[in-house]
Amino acid sequence: MLLVEQLQTQRQGRQFEFSLHLQPGDIGLLLGRSGSGKSTLLEMLAGFVPITAGTLLADGQNIAALSPAARPFTMLFQQHNLFEHLTVRQNIGLGLQPNLKLSRLEQNALQQAAERLQISELLDRLPTSLSGGQQQRVALARCLVRRKPYLLLDEPFSALDPALRQEMMQEVRMLATEQRIGVLLVSHQPQEAKDLADWLGFVDDGKLAFIAPMAALQQPPSRAFAAYLGL
């Protein structure tokens, strides 16, 4: 389990503080206005933003002092960050070995991830020849092969059309359930994620204002959340 208690940082003169817990296999949906702190929370967990106070435990281990590479997180951004001069196979392989010297076992893991995400036939192509949806599948496959227990998704599918977004989120749901991966998903399409997430958290002015069941989309527990939803 991921346990976050009063995790704090300062950024651009603002104070941020977050508390939550995430069970293996659960998907938490993070909502809030632009600039409210959703991405900052993910970056604090991943180690890209320094923590000034609070507790960060993963499966009982204090990970606050670990480097980003040593933390049990994989992060997928809206910008897929594929290397255009490398093939799909090589881009996925970077999730296993930075030098791309893969063992037979690692090559098998790469092939399995590609098959799982239906991109096996694309492995020898360059990212520039792929559609946006195919590129995001490659980026998700690279996350998958890392075998980290927690996946942080910062609006990774927002540039896709609604049908592709739904397809990708359903894939994340299956991965979370089958591989017991805990997922934190930042999204601006709460209705599209309502059947996939286990709970939602509303980030407001640098704090996680509340965590609630998905039913809160129909019965907002605060005026600020109702205003965010346009109700």
Secondary structure as a PSIPRED ss2 file (coil, helix, strand):
# PSIPRED VFORMAT (PSIPRED V4.0)

   1 M C   1.000  0.000  0.000
   2 L E   0.000  0.000  1.000
   3 L E   0.000  0.000  1.000
   4 V E   0.000  0.000  1.000
   5 E E   0.000  0.000  1.000
   6 Q E   0.000  0.000  1.000
   7 L E   0.000  0.000  1.000
   8 Q E   0.000  0.000  1.000
   9 T E   0.000  0.000  1.000
  10 Q E   0.000  0.000  1.000
  11 R E   0.000  0.000  1.000
  12 Q C   1.000  0.000  0.000
  13 G C   1.000  0.000  0.000
  14 R E   0.000  0.000  1.000
  15 Q E   0.000  0.000  1.000
  16 F E   0.000  0.000  1.000
  17 E E   0.000  0.000  1.000
  18 F E   0.000  0.000  1.000
  19 S E   0.000  0.000  1.000
  20 L E   0.000  0.000  1.000
  21 H E   0.000  0.000  1.000
  22 L E   0.000  0.000  1.000
  23 Q C   1.000  0.000  0.000
  24 P C   1.000  0.000  0.000
  25 G C   1.000  0.000  0.000
  26 D C   1.000  0.000  0.000
  27 I E   0.000  0.000  1.000
  28 G E   0.000  0.000  1.000
  29 L E   0.000  0.000  1.000
  30 L E   0.000  0.000  1.000
  31 L E   0.000  0.000  1.000
  32 G C   1.000  0.000  0.000
  33 R C   1.000  0.000  0.000
  34 S C   1.000  0.000  0.000
  35 G C   1.000  0.000  0.000
  36 S C   1.000  0.000  0.000
  37 G C   1.000  0.000  0.000
  38 K H   0.000  1.000  0.000
  39 S H   0.000  1.000  0.000
  40 T H   0.000  1.000  0.000
  41 L H   0.000  1.000  0.000
  42 L H   0.000  1.000  0.000
  43 E H   0.000  1.000  0.000
  44 M H   0.000  1.000  0.000
  45 L H   0.000  1.000  0.000
  46 A H   0.000  1.000  0.000
  47 G C   1.000  0.000  0.000
  48 F C   1.000  0.000  0.000
  49 V C   1.000  0.000  0.000
  50 P C   1.000  0.000  0.000
  51 I C   1.000  0.000  0.000
  52 T C   1.000  0.000  0.000
  53 A E   0.000  0.000  1.000
  54 G E   0.000  0.000  1.000
  55 T E   0.000  0.000  1.000
  56 L E   0.000  0.000  1.000
  57 L E   0.000  0.000  1.000
  58 A E   0.000  0.000  1.000
  59 D C   1.000  0.000  0.000
  60 G C   1.000  0.000  0.000
  61 Q E   0.000  0.000  1.000
  62 N E   0.000  0.000  1.000
  63 I C   1.000  0.000  0.000
  64 A C   1.000  0.000  0.000
  65 A C   1.000  0.000  0.000
  66 L C   1.000  0.000  0.000
  67 S C   1.000  0.000  0.000
  68 P H   0.000  1.000  0.000
  69 A H   0.000  1.000  0.000
  70 A H   0.000  1.000  0.000
  71 R C   1.000  0.000  0.000
  72 P C   1.000  0.000  0.000
  73 F E   0.000  0.000  1.000
  74 T E   0.000  0.000  1.000
  75 M E   0.000  0.000  1.000
  76 L E   0.000  0.000  1.000
  77 F E   0.000  0.000  1.000
  78 Q C   1.000  0.000  0.000
  79 Q C   1.000  0.000  0.000
  80 H C   1.000  0.000  0.000
  81 N C   1.000  0.000  0.000
  82 L C   1.000  0.000  0.000
  83 F C   1.000  0.000  0.000
  84 E C   1.000  0.000  0.000
  85 H C   1.000  0.000  0.000
  86 L C   1.000  0.000  0.000
  87 T C   1.000  0.000  0.000
  88 V H   0.000  1.000  0.000
  89 R H   0.000  1.000  0.000
  90 Q H   0.000  1.000  0.000
  91 N H   0.000  1.000  0.000
  92 I H   0.000  1.000  0.000
  93 G H   0.000  1.000  0.000
  94 L C   1.000  0.000  0.000
  95 G C   1.000  0.000  0.000
  96 L C   1.000  0.000  0.000
  97 Q C   1.000  0.000  0.000
  98 P C   1.000  0.000  0.000
  99 N C   1.000  0.000  0.000
 100 L C   1.000  0.000  0.000
 101 K C   1.000  0.000  0.000
 102 L C   1.000  0.000  0.000
 103 S C   1.000  0.000  0.000
 104 R H   0.000  1.000  0.000
 105 L H   0.000  1.000  0.000
 106 E H   0.000  1.000  0.000
 107 Q H   0.000  1.000  0.000
 108 N H   0.000  1.000  0.000
 109 A H   0.000  1.000  0.000
 110 L H   0.000  1.000  0.000
 111 Q H   0.000  1.000  0.000
 112 Q H   0.000  1.000  0.000
 113 A H   0.000  1.000  0.000
 114 A H   0.000  1.000  0.000
 115 E H   0.000  1.000  0.000
 116 R H   0.000  1.000  0.000
 117 L C   1.000  0.000  0.000
 118 Q C   1.000  0.000  0.000
 119 I C   1.000  0.000  0.000
 120 S H   0.000  1.000  0.000
 121 E H   0.000  1.000  0.000
 122 L H   0.000  1.000  0.000
 123 L C   1.000  0.000  0.000
 124 D C   1.000  0.000  0.000
 125 R C   1.000  0.000  0.000
 126 L C   1.000  0.000  0.000
 127 P H   0.000  1.000  0.000
 128 T H   0.000  1.000  0.000
 129 S H   0.000  1.000  0.000
 130 L C   1.000  0.000  0.000
 131 S C   1.000  0.000  0.000
 132 G H   0.000  1.000  0.000
 133 G H   0.000  1.000  0.000
 134 Q H   0.000  1.000  0.000
 135 Q H   0.000  1.000  0.000
 136 Q H   0.000  1.000  0.000
 137 R H   0.000  1.000  0.000
 138 V H   0.000  1.000  0.000
 139 A H   0.000  1.000  0.000
 140 L H   0.000  1.000  0.000
 141 A H   0.000  1.000  0.000
 142 R H   0.000  1.000  0.000
 143 C H   0.000  1.000  0.000
 144 L H   0.000  1.000  0.000
 145 V H   0.000  1.000  0.000
 146 R C   1.000  0.000  0.000
 147 R C   1.000  0.000  0.000
 148 K C   1.000  0.000  0.000
 149 P C   1.000  0.000  0.000
 150 Y E   0.000  0.000  1.000
 151 L E   0.000  0.000  1.000
 152 L E   0.000  0.000  1.000
 153 L E   0.000  0.000  1.000
 154 D E   0.000  0.000  1.000
 155 E C   1.000  0.000  0.000
 156 P C   1.000  0.000  0.000
 157 F C   1.000  0.000  0.000
 158 S C   1.000  0.000  0.000
 159 A C   1.000  0.000  0.000
 160 L C   1.000  0.000  0.000
 161 D C   1.000  0.000  0.000
 162 P H   0.000  1.000  0.000
 163 A H   0.000  1.000  0.000
 164 L H   0.000  1.000  0.000
 165 R H   0.000  1.000  0.000
 166 Q H   0.000  1.000  0.000
 167 E H   0.000  1.000  0.000
 168 M H   0.000  1.000  0.000
 169 M H   0.000  1.000  0.000
 170 Q H   0.000  1.000  0.000
 171 E H   0.000  1.000  0.000
 172 V H   0.000  1.000  0.000
 173 R H   0.000  1.000  0.000
 174 M H   0.000  1.000  0.000
 175 L H   0.000  1.000  0.000
 176 A H   0.000  1.000  0.000
 177 T H   0.000  1.000  0.000
 178 E H   0.000  1.000  0.000
 179 Q H   0.000  1.000  0.000
 180 R C   1.000  0.000  0.000
 181 I C   1.000  0.000  0.000
 182 G E   0.000  0.000  1.000
 183 V E   0.000  0.000  1.000
 184 L E   0.000  0.000  1.000
 185 L E   0.000  0.000  1.000
 186 V E   0.000  0.000  1.000
 187 S C   1.000  0.000  0.000
 188 H C   1.000  0.000  0.000
 189 Q C   1.000  0.000  0.000
 190 P H   0.000  1.000  0.000
 191 Q H   0.000  1.000  0.000
 192 E H   0.000  1.000  0.000
 193 A H   0.000  1.000  0.000
 194 K C   1.000  0.000  0.000
 195 D C   1.000  0.000  0.000
 196 L C   1.000  0.000  0.000
 197 A C   1.000  0.000  0.000
 198 D C   1.000  0.000  0.000
 199 W E   0.000  0.000  1.000
 200 L E   0.000  0.000  1.000
 201 G E   0.000  0.000  1.000
 202 F E   0.000  0.000  1.000
 203 V E   0.000  0.000  1.000
 204 D E   0.000  0.000  1.000
 205 D C   1.000  0.000  0.000
 206 G C   1.000  0.000  0.000
 207 K E   0.000  0.000  1.000
 208 L E   0.000  0.000  1.000
 209 A E   0.000  0.000  1.000
 210 F E   0.000  0.000  1.000
 211 I E   0.000  0.000  1.000
 212 A E   0.000  0.000  1.000
 213 P C   1.000  0.000  0.000
 214 M H   0.000  1.000  0.000
 215 A H   0.000  1.000  0.000
 216 A H   0.000  1.000  0.000
 217 L H   0.000  1.000  0.000
 218 Q C   1.000  0.000  0.000
 219 Q C   1.000  0.000  0.000
 220 P C   1.000  0.000  0.000
 221 P C   1.000  0.000  0.000
 222 S C   1.000  0.000  0.000
 223 R H   0.000  1.000  0.000
 224 A H   0.000  1.000  0.000
 225 F H   0.000  1.000  0.000
 226 A H   0.000  1.000  0.000
 227 A H   0.000  1.000  0.000
 228 Y H   0.000  1.000  0.000
 229 L H   0.000  1.000  0.000
 230 G C   1.000  0.000  0.000
 231 L C   1.000  0.000  0.000
